[in-house]
Structures are given as C-alpha cells and as structure tokens.
C-alpha cells in the first residue's frame, strides 16, 4: 500500500478504511451505518461499488430483510446528501423536497415504527434522486465518476495484470466478444464476455455473502475470509482491471493471519504479486536501460503469475464458502461410528 500510494502515486488507499469499518459495522449489526460508510467510500472511488453487494446480500441469506433495507437506506441517504447540490438545483426542487421531508417527518412522529430514523433517511434519499431526475438535476457526477471509466477503457485488462482477463486476452478474446447471441422476435440479445465475467463475479459475491452469514452463525473466524474474498474475486474475474487493483485484496487479506497459517501464506503470495505488478508498470513508465532486462522477465512470467493468483484466489473463495467434502470433514469417522440415539442437544438447523 505504501508503494501504491507514494511510489506509484494513486488514491487507492482512501476507500479501505470505509470498507473495513463498514465490515465492522455489519458484524456489530449496525446495518444503517454500514450503508453510510459504503456510500462515503464509493464517492471517493467507485470501485468500492463492485464489492458493496456483499453487505446487502449478507443479511438476505440470514433472512433478515429489514437489515438489508436499513443498509440500503443508509447508502441511499448518504449518497443523496453528498450529491444534493447537483440534484436539487432549482427552488422548485427544494420546495418539493421540503414537502416530502415534512410529510415523512409527520408520519414518523405520529406512528410508532421501528428504526424510524433509518426509514426517514432512506425515504428522503430516494426523494432527492427522484426529484432531481424530474426537475433537471445534474447527473454528470455519475456519468463522469462511475460510467466514463467503463466506456473509456474497453479492454480486457490494462497495463500488467495477473488475472483471468489477461489469460483470455492471450488466447485471442476481446472484451466485447459475443458468447450467446439470441433472438426473441425482433429483439436481439447479446451476452458479451464483459457481461459474462460480471455475472460470474456477482454470483461469486452472492456465495461469499452466504458464507459470511454461515460463518457468523457458527462463530467461525472464516467470516473474515468471506469479507475479504470479493476484493480478490473482483481483480481475478472482472475485465478492465488495472495492475494496482489487487492492492485492496492484498491489504484486506491480512486478516488471514487471524484464521490459519495456510491462508496467511497465500496472503503473502498475493501481496508479492500485487507489488510485482506495480513495479512492472513503474519500470515500463520510465524504461531505463538497466531495467530493460527486468521488464522482459516480468512480461514473460505474466501467464504463470496469473495462474498462481487464480489458484490463490480460488483457495480463499473455497474457505469463504465453508464447504467441506464429507469424507474429509474433521471427525467424520467418529460421527459414522457414533450411536444412532443421542441424548445430547439437537444441532441448530440452518
């Protein structure tokens, strides 16, 4: 992180505190504040939005719908508060917002509702976006800050990346290649490689959320791995990644030191890979004569390093899921020889 922030000056460090404190808020059942922290971090760097779905799917796997809505309310209210000067640009917009705020406050004070503050903030946040859309509010902050990057760099990977996209590019694939073109009447659907990778990633994040819910219920420290895995999966699976985007997963994966030795070793491998990619790009940026040989070596090891990073991420993902093969579960043979009738307490149902 020091190399990324000061050797190759970037702003990547800004969003890590918000993500870590959002995870802490979720673990302490402070879902509204979790959403607020995610919105604050996303407004500093939009890549946080890739992993934010973890915190909305996590309570859903626990069948705690209200917690998911509170997190969404916190996210919406904080985002609306930050961009309100651009959304509410006319006196009419502010008058409409004041009317909605007054009506919502009246209902909240008149009726006894749980988490009234969270609901009031969420309603006002949604109202700000809707009023801004109908009264000529500016959404340039969204187009420039979040959409522009996805259109400006239509490549499978950027610079030097050790991930799946670089392997696909070496095999001749491009970001906009059609995988499953389909026709429904006069409408034609395209499933491009870009969207296939996105859907694959979102499915993996949903499974990480399930693993987090399961580990938290069992008081298993691997819940830390489930919180870390989306950052690693983002870099490993998605297209349009840059070399420094692995630094978030490399830093957050340090929580493995509190889980197991095996995952701790993998954390150091991922950290070394992240550092190597940043050094490679820094050397290419200058191209000094004494470093040309090192540049060639780093370029030649990219396919092998990509496979190594994918294997490490797969191990993290497997631990995040918490699945075990029955034959290799600890105590499986003892369970098989235990009596059929037990007077002990029944195990908790999922």
Short mmCIF file of the C-alpha atoms (twelve columns), coordinates in Angstrom:
data_MODEL
# 
_entry.id   MODEL 
# 
loop_
_atom_site.group_PDB 
_atom_site.id 
_atom_site.type_symbol 
_atom_site.label_atom_id 
_atom_site.label_alt_id 
_atom_site.label_comp_id 
_atom_site.label_asym_id 
_atom_site.label_seq_id 
_atom_site.Cartn_x 
_atom_site.Cartn_y 
_atom_site.Cartn_z 
_atom_site.pdbx_PDB_model_num 
ATOM 1   C CA . UNK A 1   0.000   0.000   0.000   1 
ATOM 2   C CA . UNK A 2   2.907   2.358   0.719   1 
ATOM 3   C CA . UNK A 3   4.335   1.601   -2.728  1 
ATOM 4   C CA . UNK A 4   0.949   2.214   -4.381  1 
ATOM 5   C CA . UNK A 5   0.286   5.469   -2.515  1 
ATOM 6   C CA . UNK A 6   3.753   7.030   -2.622  1 
ATOM 7   C CA . UNK A 7   5.953   5.159   -5.112  1 
ATOM 8   C CA . UNK A 8   3.275   4.996   -7.840  1 
ATOM 9   C CA . UNK A 9   1.054   7.816   -6.510  1 
ATOM 10  C CA . UNK A 10  -2.588  6.752   -6.533  1 
ATOM 11  C CA . UNK A 11  -5.639  7.315   -4.331  1 
ATOM 12  C CA . UNK A 12  -6.433  3.657   -3.784  1 
ATOM 13  C CA . UNK A 13  -5.844  3.787   -0.025  1 
ATOM 14  C CA . UNK A 14  -8.797  6.121   0.541   1 
ATOM 15  C CA . UNK A 15  -11.553 3.524   0.333   1 
ATOM 16  C CA . UNK A 16  -10.004 0.843   2.542   1 
ATOM 17  C CA . UNK A 17  -10.897 2.455   5.914   1 
ATOM 18  C CA . UNK A 18  -14.507 2.872   4.796   1 
ATOM 19  C CA . UNK A 19  -14.730 -0.769  3.724   1 
ATOM 20  C CA . UNK A 20  -13.127 -2.095  6.906   1 
ATOM 21  C CA . UNK A 21  -15.329 -0.002  9.184   1 
ATOM 22  C CA . UNK A 22  -18.385 -0.977  7.115   1 
ATOM 23  C CA . UNK A 23  -17.480 -4.627  7.729   1 
ATOM 24  C CA . UNK A 24  -17.101 -3.894  11.437  1 
ATOM 25  C CA . UNK A 25  -20.499 -2.172  11.484  1 
ATOM 26  C CA . UNK A 26  -22.080 -5.188  9.793   1 
ATOM 27  C CA . UNK A 27  -20.515 -7.559  12.318  1 
ATOM 28  C CA . UNK A 28  -21.910 -5.366  15.119  1 
ATOM 29  C CA . UNK A 29  -25.377 -5.334  13.487  1 
ATOM 30  C CA . UNK A 30  -25.158 -1.612  12.641  1 
ATOM 31  C CA . UNK A 31  -26.509 -2.019  9.146   1 
ATOM 32  C CA . UNK A 32  -27.603 1.579   8.583   1 
ATOM 33  C CA . UNK A 33  -24.115 2.868   9.387   1 
ATOM 34  C CA . UNK A 34  -22.660 0.131   7.219   1 
ATOM 35  C CA . UNK A 35  -24.564 1.541   4.251   1 
ATOM 36  C CA . UNK A 36  -23.475 5.089   5.118   1 
ATOM 37  C CA . UNK A 37  -19.806 4.092   5.180   1 
ATOM 38  C CA . UNK A 38  -20.077 2.266   1.859   1 
ATOM 39  C CA . UNK A 39  -21.605 5.330   0.205   1 
ATOM 40  C CA . UNK A 40  -18.890 7.610   1.579   1 
ATOM 41  C CA . UNK A 41  -16.171 5.298   0.288   1 
ATOM 42  C CA . UNK A 42  -17.822 4.879   -3.108  1 
ATOM 43  C CA . UNK A 43  -17.968 8.627   -3.602  1 
ATOM 44  C CA . UNK A 44  -14.183 8.736   -3.157  1 
ATOM 45  C CA . UNK A 45  -13.511 5.816   -5.517  1 
ATOM 46  C CA . UNK A 46  -16.234 3.995   -7.408  1 
ATOM 47  C CA . UNK A 47  -14.526 0.592   -7.410  1 
ATOM 48  C CA . UNK A 48  -15.987 0.070   -3.941  1 
ATOM 49  C CA . UNK A 49  -19.371 -0.467  -5.613  1 
ATOM 50  C CA . UNK A 50  -18.132 -3.779  -7.045  1 
ATOM 51  C CA . UNK A 51  -17.851 -5.347  -3.589  1 
ATOM 52  C CA . UNK A 52  -20.665 -3.403  -1.869  1 
ATOM 53  C CA . UNK A 53  -23.348 -6.005  -2.828  1 
ATOM 54  C CA . UNK A 54  -21.787 -8.318  -0.232  1 
ATOM 55  C CA . UNK A 55  -23.307 -6.220  2.552   1 
ATOM 56  C CA . UNK A 56  -26.785 -6.203  1.024   1 
ATOM 57  C CA . UNK A 57  -26.830 -9.932  0.245   1 
ATOM 58  C CA . UNK A 58  -25.307 -10.948 3.578   1 
ATOM 59  C CA . UNK A 59  -28.428 -10.193 5.711   1 
ATOM 60  C CA . UNK A 60  -30.670 -11.607 2.981   1 
ATOM 61  C CA . UNK A 61  -29.010 -15.012 3.389   1 
ATOM 62  C CA . UNK A 62  -29.826 -14.682 7.102   1 
ATOM 63  C CA . UNK A 63  -33.470 -13.888 6.180   1 
ATOM 64  C CA . UNK A 64  -33.108 -10.518 7.854   1 
ATOM 65  C CA . UNK A 65  -34.854 -8.407  5.255   1 
ATOM 66  C CA . UNK A 66  -35.087 -5.336  7.478   1 
ATOM 67  C CA . UNK A 67  -31.312 -5.296  7.991   1 
ATOM 68  C CA . UNK A 68  -30.739 -5.303  4.230   1 
ATOM 69  C CA . UNK A 69  -33.221 -2.452  3.814   1 
ATOM 70  C CA . UNK A 70  -31.535 -0.460  6.584   1 
ATOM 71  C CA . UNK A 71  -28.170 -0.859  4.843   1 
ATOM 72  C CA . UNK A 72  -29.736 0.249   1.560   1 
ATOM 73  C CA . UNK A 73  -31.388 3.218   3.316   1 
ATOM 74  C CA . UNK A 74  -28.065 4.327   4.773   1 
ATOM 75  C CA . UNK A 75  -26.346 4.022   1.399   1 
ATOM 76  C CA . UNK A 76  -29.080 5.949   -0.437  1 
ATOM 77  C CA . UNK A 77  -29.357 8.710   2.164   1 
ATOM 78  C CA . UNK A 78  -25.600 9.321   2.331   1 
ATOM 79  C CA . UNK A 79  -25.164 9.330   -1.443  1 
ATOM 80  C CA . UNK A 80  -28.097 11.723  -1.844  1 
ATOM 81  C CA . UNK A 81  -26.710 14.033  0.823   1 
ATOM 82  C CA . UNK A 82  -23.332 14.239  -0.923  1 
ATOM 83  C CA . UNK A 83  -24.717 14.925  -4.425  1 
ATOM 84  C CA . UNK A 84  -27.731 17.022  -3.370  1 
ATOM 85  C CA . UNK A 85  -26.122 20.304  -4.600  1 
ATOM 86  C CA . UNK A 86  -26.183 18.834  -8.123  1 
ATOM 87  C CA . UNK A 87  -29.562 17.078  -7.845  1 
ATOM 88  C CA . UNK A 88  -31.591 19.884  -6.275  1 
ATOM 89  C CA . UNK A 89  -30.609 22.876  -8.390  1 
ATOM 90  C CA . UNK A 90  -33.840 24.898  -8.509  1 
ATOM 91  C CA . UNK A 91  -36.110 26.468  -5.874  1 
ATOM 92  C CA . UNK A 92  -38.923 24.196  -7.039  1 
ATOM 93  C CA . UNK A 93  -36.795 21.129  -6.363  1 
ATOM 94  C CA . UNK A 94  -36.017 22.285  -2.829  1 
ATOM 95  C CA . UNK A 95  -39.689 23.084  -2.182  1 
ATOM 96  C CA . UNK A 96  -40.712 19.599  -3.346  1 
ATOM 97  C CA . UNK A 97  -38.050 18.049  -1.175  1 
ATOM 98  C CA . UNK A 98  -39.199 20.084  1.831   1 
ATOM 99  C CA . UNK A 99  -42.774 18.893  1.301   1 
ATOM 100 C CA . UNK A 100 -41.685 15.246  1.192   1 
ATOM 101 C CA . UNK A 101 -39.489 15.763  4.246   1 
ATOM 102 C CA . UNK A 102 -42.319 17.372  6.197   1 
ATOM 103 C CA . UNK A 103 -44.802 14.642  5.322   1 
ATOM 104 C CA . UNK A 104 -42.325 11.887  6.160   1 
ATOM 105 C CA . UNK A 105 -41.432 13.508  9.476   1 
ATOM 106 C CA . UNK A 106 -45.109 13.844  10.370  1 
ATOM 107 C CA . UNK A 107 -45.766 10.157  9.706   1 
ATOM 108 C CA . UNK A 108 -42.641 9.145   11.630  1 
ATOM 109 C CA . UNK A 109 -43.679 11.170  14.684  1 
ATOM 110 C CA . UNK A 110 -47.318 10.104  14.580  1 
ATOM 111 C CA . UNK A 111 -46.794 6.349   14.333  1 
ATOM 112 C CA . UNK A 112 -44.505 4.140   16.365  1 
ATOM 113 C CA . UNK A 113 -42.252 2.475   13.830  1 
ATOM 114 C CA . UNK A 114 -39.006 0.578   14.453  1 
ATOM 115 C CA . UNK A 115 -35.856 2.257   13.157  1 
ATOM 116 C CA . UNK A 116 -37.709 5.457   12.287  1 
ATOM 117 C CA . UNK A 117 -34.504 7.371   11.692  1 
ATOM 118 C CA . UNK A 118 -33.245 4.865   9.121   1 
ATOM 119 C CA . UNK A 119 -36.547 4.802   7.257   1 
ATOM 120 C CA . UNK A 120 -36.813 8.592   7.256   1 
ATOM 121 C CA . UNK A 121 -33.278 8.944   5.905   1 
ATOM 122 C CA . UNK A 122 -33.899 6.341   3.204   1 
ATOM 123 C CA . UNK A 123 -37.137 7.961   2.062   1 
ATOM 124 C CA . UNK A 124 -35.509 11.386  1.869   1 
ATOM 125 C CA . UNK A 125 -32.587 9.932   -0.061  1 
ATOM 126 C CA . UNK A 126 -34.884 8.321   -2.631  1 
ATOM 127 C CA . UNK A 127 -36.912 11.539  -2.832  1 
ATOM 128 C CA . UNK A 128 -33.785 13.570  -3.627  1 
ATOM 129 C CA . UNK A 129 -32.894 11.305  -6.570  1 
ATOM 130 C CA . UNK A 130 -36.466 11.220  -7.931  1 
ATOM 131 C CA . UNK A 131 -36.973 14.980  -7.589  1 
ATOM 132 C CA . UNK A 132 -33.595 15.620  -9.196  1 
ATOM 133 C CA . UNK A 133 -34.498 13.405  -12.157 1 
ATOM 134 C CA . UNK A 134 -37.798 15.260  -12.774 1 
ATOM 135 C CA . UNK A 135 -36.597 18.824  -12.137 1 
ATOM 136 C CA . UNK A 136 -33.498 18.918  -14.312 1 
ATOM 137 C CA . UNK A 137 -30.913 17.903  -11.754 1 
ATOM 138 C CA . UNK A 138 -27.416 17.154  -12.987 1 
ATOM 139 C CA . UNK A 139 -26.176 13.553  -13.067 1 
ATOM 140 C CA . UNK A 140 -22.795 14.458  -14.532 1 
ATOM 141 C CA . UNK A 141 -21.185 13.292  -11.271 1 
ATOM 142 C CA . UNK A 142 -22.464 9.785   -12.052 1 
ATOM 143 C CA . UNK A 143 -21.574 9.792   -15.732 1 
ATOM 144 C CA . UNK A 144 -18.033 11.079  -15.202 1 
ATOM 145 C CA . UNK A 145 -17.277 9.423   -11.901 1 
ATOM 146 C CA . UNK A 146 -18.750 5.961   -12.495 1 
ATOM 147 C CA . UNK A 147 -19.722 5.360   -16.150 1 
ATOM 148 C CA . UNK A 148 -16.902 7.094   -18.008 1 
ATOM 149 C CA . UNK A 149 -14.200 4.632   -16.984 1 
ATOM 150 C CA . UNK A 150 -16.128 1.584   -18.205 1 
ATOM 151 C CA . UNK A 151 -16.528 3.139   -21.666 1 
ATOM 152 C CA . UNK A 152 -13.153 4.814   -21.967 1 
ATOM 153 C CA . UNK A 153 -11.103 1.624   -21.495 1 
ATOM 154 C CA . UNK A 154 -12.838 -1.157  -23.492 1 
ATOM 155 C CA . UNK A 155 -10.062 -3.691  -22.928 1 
ATOM 156 C CA . UNK A 156 -9.924  -6.998  -21.123 1 
ATOM 157 C CA . UNK A 157 -7.107  -5.718  -18.937 1 
ATOM 158 C CA . UNK A 158 -4.965  -2.616  -18.620 1 
ATOM 159 C CA . UNK A 159 -1.218  -2.472  -18.085 1 
ATOM 160 C CA . UNK A 160 0.159   -5.664  -16.496 1 
ATOM 161 C CA . UNK A 161 -2.421  -7.836  -14.731 1 
ATOM 162 C CA . UNK A 162 -2.207  -11.320 -13.288 1 
ATOM 163 C CA . UNK A 163 -5.822  -12.411 -13.701 1 
ATOM 164 C CA . UNK A 164 -8.281  -14.364 -15.826 1 
ATOM 165 C CA . UNK A 165 -8.794  -11.497 -18.260 1 
ATOM 166 C CA . UNK A 166 -5.096  -11.441 -19.194 1 
ATOM 167 C CA . UNK A 167 -5.193  -15.172 -19.929 1 
ATOM 168 C CA . UNK A 168 -8.300  -14.728 -22.084 1 
ATOM 169 C CA . UNK A 169 -6.656  -11.856 -23.954 1 
ATOM 170 C CA . UNK A 170 -3.607  -14.026 -24.617 1 
ATOM 171 C CA . UNK A 171 -5.962  -16.656 -26.037 1 
ATOM 172 C CA . UNK A 172 -7.383  -14.125 -28.517 1 
ATOM 173 C CA . UNK A 173 -10.535 -12.955 -26.712 1 
ATOM 174 C CA . UNK A 174 -11.662 -9.335  -26.505 1 
ATOM 175 C CA . UNK A 175 -13.975 -7.560  -24.074 1 
ATOM 176 C CA . UNK A 176 -16.949 -7.184  -26.429 1 
ATOM 177 C CA . UNK A 177 -16.922 -10.672 -27.975 1 
ATOM 178 C CA . UNK A 178 -20.376 -12.260 -28.196 1 
ATOM 179 C CA . UNK A 179 -20.799 -15.501 -26.285 1 
ATOM 180 C CA . UNK A 180 -24.506 -16.294 -26.579 1 
ATOM 181 C CA . UNK A 181 -26.284 -14.176 -29.179 1 
ATOM 182 C CA . UNK A 182 -30.044 -14.808 -29.095 1 
ATOM 183 C CA . UNK A 183 -33.109 -13.581 -30.971 1 
ATOM 184 C CA . UNK A 184 -36.550 -13.100 -29.428 1 
ATOM 185 C CA . UNK A 185 -38.771 -11.863 -32.228 1 
ATOM 186 C CA . UNK A 186 -37.286 -8.626  -33.481 1 
ATOM 187 C CA . UNK A 187 -35.210 -8.161  -30.344 1 
ATOM 188 C CA . UNK A 188 -31.640 -9.388  -30.305 1 
ATOM 189 C CA . UNK A 189 -29.770 -10.064 -27.085 1 
ATOM 190 C CA . UNK A 190 -26.009 -10.097 -26.725 1 
ATOM 191 C CA . UNK A 191 -24.170 -11.751 -23.869 1 
ATOM 192 C CA . UNK A 192 -20.705 -10.323 -24.266 1 
ATOM 193 C CA . UNK A 193 -17.621 -11.586 -22.499 1 
ATOM 194 C CA . UNK A 194 -17.681 -8.410  -20.406 1 
ATOM 195 C CA . UNK A 195 -21.159 -9.162  -19.039 1 
ATOM 196 C CA . UNK A 196 -20.429 -12.856 -18.640 1 
ATOM 197 C CA . UNK A 197 -17.493 -12.019 -16.369 1 
ATOM 198 C CA . UNK A 198 -19.652 -9.539  -14.455 1 
ATOM 199 C CA . UNK A 199 -22.406 -12.088 -13.877 1 
ATOM 200 C CA . UNK A 200 -19.851 -14.707 -12.875 1 
ATOM 201 C CA . UNK A 201 -18.389 -12.259 -10.371 1 
ATOM 202 C CA . UNK A 202 -21.778 -11.274 -8.922  1 
ATOM 203 C CA . UNK A 203 -22.646 -14.936 -8.451  1 
ATOM 204 C CA . UNK A 204 -19.372 -15.467 -6.603  1 
ATOM 205 C CA . UNK A 205 -20.055 -12.446 -4.363  1 
ATOM 206 C CA . UNK A 206 -23.511 -13.832 -3.548  1 
ATOM 207 C CA . UNK A 207 -21.871 -17.075 -2.439  1 
ATOM 208 C CA . UNK A 208 -19.385 -15.106 -0.333  1 
ATOM 209 C CA . UNK A 209 -22.343 -13.402 1.366   1 
ATOM 210 C CA . UNK A 210 -23.838 -16.816 2.077   1 
ATOM 211 C CA . UNK A 211 -20.527 -17.962 3.510   1 
ATOM 212 C CA . UNK A 212 -20.297 -14.849 5.707   1 
ATOM 213 C CA . UNK A 213 -23.783 -15.498 7.104   1 
ATOM 214 C CA . UNK A 214 -22.956 -19.139 7.746   1 
ATOM 215 C CA . UNK A 215 -19.615 -18.455 9.420   1 
ATOM 216 C CA . UNK A 216 -21.084 -15.709 11.582  1 
ATOM 217 C CA . UNK A 217 -23.821 -18.049 12.769  1 
ATOM 218 C CA . UNK A 218 -21.202 -20.652 13.704  1 
ATOM 219 C CA . UNK A 219 -18.869 -18.024 15.223  1 
ATOM 220 C CA . UNK A 220 -16.214 -19.155 12.767  1 
ATOM 221 C CA . UNK A 221 -13.277 -16.769 12.126  1 
ATOM 222 C CA . UNK A 222 -13.525 -17.596 8.430   1 
ATOM 223 C CA . UNK A 223 -16.147 -14.854 8.260   1 
ATOM 224 C CA . UNK A 224 -13.093 -12.605 7.817   1 
ATOM 225 C CA . UNK A 225 -12.161 -14.564 4.696   1 
ATOM 226 C CA . UNK A 226 -15.694 -14.164 3.321   1 
ATOM 227 C CA . UNK A 227 -15.379 -10.401 3.820   1 
ATOM 228 C CA . UNK A 228 -12.004 -10.371 2.029   1 
ATOM 229 C CA . UNK A 229 -12.830 -12.644 -0.905  1 
ATOM 230 C CA . UNK A 230 -14.878 -10.145 -3.006  1 
ATOM 231 C CA . UNK A 231 -11.843 -7.873  -3.415  1 
ATOM 232 C CA . UNK A 232 -9.756  -10.788 -4.661  1 
ATOM 233 C CA . UNK A 233 -12.534 -12.059 -6.921  1 
ATOM 234 C CA . UNK A 234 -13.017 -8.584  -8.390  1 
ATOM 235 C CA . UNK A 235 -9.447  -8.468  -9.655  1 
ATOM 236 C CA . UNK A 236 -9.276  -12.142 -10.620 1 
ATOM 237 C CA . UNK A 237 -12.520 -12.367 -12.616 1 
ATOM 238 C CA . UNK A 238 -13.549 -8.974  -13.965 1 
ATOM 239 C CA . UNK A 239 -12.309 -7.310  -17.101 1 
ATOM 240 C CA . UNK A 240 -10.947 -3.766  -17.385 1 
ATOM 241 C CA . UNK A 241 -8.799  -4.205  -14.285 1 
ATOM 242 C CA . UNK A 242 -5.597  -2.251  -13.753 1 
ATOM 243 C CA . UNK A 243 -2.459  -3.628  -12.152 1 
ATOM 244 C CA . UNK A 244 -2.933  -1.803  -8.841  1 
ATOM 245 C CA . UNK A 245 -6.486  -3.041  -8.209  1 
ATOM 246 C CA . UNK A 246 -5.172  -6.162  -6.483  1 
ATOM 247 C CA . UNK A 247 -3.727  -3.984  -3.724  1 
ATOM 248 C CA . UNK A 248 -7.123  -3.823  -1.977  1 
ATOM 249 C CA . UNK A 249 -7.378  -7.592  -1.784  1 
ATOM 250 C CA . UNK A 250 -3.721  -7.880  -0.805  1 
ATOM 251 C CA . UNK A 251 -4.170  -5.463  2.100   1 
ATOM 252 C CA . UNK A 252 -7.538  -6.729  3.373   1 
ATOM 253 C CA . UNK A 253 -6.414  -10.361 3.114   1 
ATOM 254 C CA . UNK A 254 -4.044  -9.673  6.020   1 
ATOM 255 C CA . UNK A 255 -6.973  -10.762 8.221   1 
ATOM 256 C CA . UNK A 256 -5.928  -14.302 7.285   1 
ATOM 257 C CA . UNK A 257 -3.271  -14.016 9.992   1 
ATOM 258 C CA . UNK A 258 -6.109  -14.495 12.453  1 
ATOM 259 C CA . UNK A 259 -7.588  -17.512 10.657  1 
ATOM 260 C CA . UNK A 260 -4.976  -20.033 9.501   1 
ATOM 261 C CA . UNK A 261 -1.343  -20.430 8.524   1 
ATOM 262 C CA . UNK A 262 -2.219  -21.694 5.042   1 
ATOM 263 C CA . UNK A 263 -4.265  -18.603 4.197   1 
ATOM 264 C CA . UNK A 264 -1.584  -16.396 5.741   1 
ATOM 265 C CA . UNK A 265 0.983   -17.822 3.325   1 
ATOM 266 C CA . UNK A 266 -1.401  -17.153 0.440   1 
ATOM 267 C CA . UNK A 267 -1.823  -13.576 1.677   1 
ATOM 268 C CA . UNK A 268 1.918   -13.001 1.317   1 
ATOM 269 C CA . UNK A 269 1.876   -14.534 -2.174  1 
ATOM 270 C CA . UNK A 270 -0.942  -12.196 -3.225  1 
ATOM 271 C CA . UNK A 271 0.888   -9.241  -1.693  1 
ATOM 272 C CA . UNK A 272 4.034   -10.142 -3.620  1 
ATOM 273 C CA . UNK A 273 2.054   -10.437 -6.860  1 
ATOM 274 C CA . UNK A 274 0.427   -7.044  -6.287  1 
ATOM 275 C CA . UNK A 275 3.777   -5.423  -5.595  1 
ATOM 276 C CA . UNK A 276 5.336   -7.041  -8.661  1 
ATOM 277 C CA . UNK A 277 2.620   -5.723  -10.977 1 
ATOM 278 C CA . UNK A 278 3.029   -2.175  -9.658  1 
ATOM 279 C CA . UNK A 279 6.828   -2.381  -10.006 1 
ATOM 280 C CA . UNK A 280 6.440   -3.695  -13.562 1 
ATOM 281 C CA . UNK A 281 4.303   -0.723  -14.600 1 
ATOM 282 C CA . UNK A 282 6.650   1.726   -12.874 1 
ATOM 283 C CA . UNK A 283 9.614   0.267   -14.784 1 
ATOM 284 C CA . UNK A 284 7.760   0.383   -18.108 1 
ATOM 285 C CA . UNK A 285 6.801   4.006   -17.434 1 
ATOM 286 C CA . UNK A 286 10.486  5.023   -17.275 1 
ATOM 287 C CA . UNK A 287 12.191  2.372   -19.456 1 
ATOM 288 C CA . UNK A 288 15.710  2.928   -18.213 1 
ATOM 289 C CA . UNK A 289 18.441  0.899   -19.887 1 
ATOM 290 C CA . UNK A 290 19.442  -1.024  -16.720 1 
ATOM 291 C CA . UNK A 291 15.832  -2.155  -16.202 1 
ATOM 292 C CA . UNK A 292 15.017  -3.410  -19.707 1 
ATOM 293 C CA . UNK A 293 16.010  -6.979  -18.831 1 
ATOM 294 C CA . UNK A 294 13.821  -6.891  -15.727 1 
ATOM 295 C CA . UNK A 295 10.892  -5.624  -17.821 1 
ATOM 296 C CA . UNK A 296 11.273  -8.541  -20.234 1 
ATOM 297 C CA . UNK A 297 11.403  -11.048 -17.382 1 
ATOM 298 C CA . UNK A 298 8.303   -9.604  -15.702 1 
ATOM 299 C CA . UNK A 299 6.464   -9.659  -19.014 1 
ATOM 300 C CA . UNK A 300 7.368   -13.299 -19.668 1 
ATOM 301 C CA . UNK A 301 6.176   -14.526 -16.247 1 
ATOM 302 C CA . UNK A 302 2.737   -12.917 -16.573 1 
ATOM 303 C CA . UNK A 303 0.872   -16.091 -17.686 1 
ATOM 304 C CA . UNK A 304 2.383   -18.192 -14.890 1 
ATOM 305 C CA . UNK A 305 1.776   -15.485 -12.290 1 
ATOM 306 C CA . UNK A 306 -1.834  -15.220 -13.489 1 
ATOM 307 C CA . UNK A 307 -2.397  -18.916 -12.893 1 
ATOM 308 C CA . UNK A 308 -0.777  -18.654 -9.451  1 
ATOM 309 C CA . UNK A 309 -3.001  -15.716 -8.447  1 
ATOM 310 C CA . UNK A 310 -6.123  -17.505 -9.693  1 
ATOM 311 C CA . UNK A 311 -5.229  -20.589 -7.640  1 
ATOM 312 C CA . UNK A 312 -4.687  -18.459 -4.532  1 
ATOM 313 C CA . UNK A 313 -7.990  -16.657 -5.032  1 
ATOM 314 C CA . UNK A 314 -9.747  -19.991 -5.533  1 
ATOM 315 C CA . UNK A 315 -8.409  -21.209 -2.185  1 
ATOM 316 C CA . UNK A 316 -9.656  -18.050 -0.463  1 
ATOM 317 C CA . UNK A 317 -13.029 -18.418 -2.166  1 
ATOM 318 C CA . UNK A 318 -13.327 -22.056 -1.076  1 
ATOM 319 C CA . UNK A 319 -12.658 -21.099 2.534   1 
ATOM 320 C CA . UNK A 320 -15.122 -18.230 2.259   1 
ATOM 321 C CA . UNK A 321 -17.828 -20.694 1.216   1 
ATOM 322 C CA . UNK A 322 -17.069 -23.001 4.116   1 
ATOM 323 C CA . UNK A 323 -17.899 -26.127 2.149   1 
ATOM 324 C CA . UNK A 324 -16.241 -29.365 3.119   1 
ATOM 325 C CA . UNK A 325 -16.145 -32.712 1.354   1 
ATOM 326 C CA . UNK A 326 -17.920 -35.148 3.738   1 
ATOM 327 C CA . UNK A 327 -15.141 -37.732 3.592   1 
ATOM 328 C CA . UNK A 328 -12.563 -35.134 4.668   1 
ATOM 329 C CA . UNK A 329 -14.512 -33.391 7.400   1 
ATOM 330 C CA . UNK A 330 -12.904 -33.346 10.792  1 
ATOM 331 C CA . UNK A 331 -14.437 -36.064 12.915  1 
ATOM 332 C CA . UNK A 332 -16.290 -37.666 10.006  1 
ATOM 333 C CA . UNK A 333 -15.263 -41.190 11.000  1 
ATOM 334 C CA . UNK A 334 -16.181 -40.574 14.626  1 
ATOM 335 C CA . UNK A 335 -19.603 -39.427 13.538  1 
ATOM 336 C CA . UNK A 336 -20.059 -42.531 11.434  1 
ATOM 337 C CA . UNK A 337 -19.394 -44.818 14.417  1 
ATOM 338 C CA . UNK A 338 -21.479 -42.822 16.927  1 
ATOM 339 C CA . UNK A 339 -24.682 -44.406 18.259  1 
ATOM 340 C CA . UNK A 340 -27.879 -43.669 16.373  1 
ATOM 341 C CA . UNK A 341 -29.619 -42.423 19.501  1 
ATOM 342 C CA . UNK A 342 -28.034 -39.481 21.255  1 
ATOM 343 C CA . UNK A 343 -29.209 -37.722 24.377  1 
ATOM 344 C CA . UNK A 344 -27.244 -34.566 23.515  1 
ATOM 345 C CA . UNK A 345 -28.834 -31.381 22.215  1 
ATOM 346 C CA . UNK A 346 -30.059 -31.361 18.647  1 
ATOM 347 C CA . UNK A 347 -27.855 -29.427 16.224  1 
ATOM 348 C CA . UNK A 348 -29.090 -25.996 15.158  1 
ATOM 349 C CA . UNK A 349 -30.945 -26.072 11.892  1 
ATOM 350 C CA . UNK A 350 -29.750 -23.944 9.010   1 
# 
